[in-house]
């Protein structure tokens, strides 16, 4: 509970995380996933990390292992990008839904130094729905790529091996040349 209180007081309402989603400017090359909901499911955490890195595929050299795992055809890459973009768009819906809950939690903390159990449950439920949305998108990718092909990618995703040869350049982590705030 104290961790939630500290997070609510110290974090902005929405933290843009490098990832994928179409920007307000409409440039399809600039993507990010937006939500500061905690992802408690370990598998969802791994997929979220992967989906947030997909935006840099084609801009940064892939590691040899990633190249082998992602080295599919154009249809598979289009599917990966579509699933990732849809997850990013959905992240904005979750972020919008979270914003008033965070505000309410902040007000409760100011008034009583605690967040009510009912509000905590609403925040937790939203976090669980976000985790499930991430897993659902991984399942959509599996359906699109097929069992055997996805299995290879899934093994790579869960291996912890880097997607890129080197760290993503700072410029690749910006949005239209401006770092997300």
Buried (B, 14 or more C-beta within 10 A) or exposed (E): EEEBBEEBEEEEBBEBBBBBBBBEEEEEEBBBBBBBBBBEBEBBBBBBBBBBBBBBBEEBEBBEBBEEBBEBEEEBBEBBBEBBBBBBBBBBEBBEBBEEBBEBBBEBBEEEEBBEEEBBEBBBEBBBBBBEBBBBBBEBBBEBBEEEBBEBBBEBBEEEEBBBEEEBEEEBBBBEEEEEE
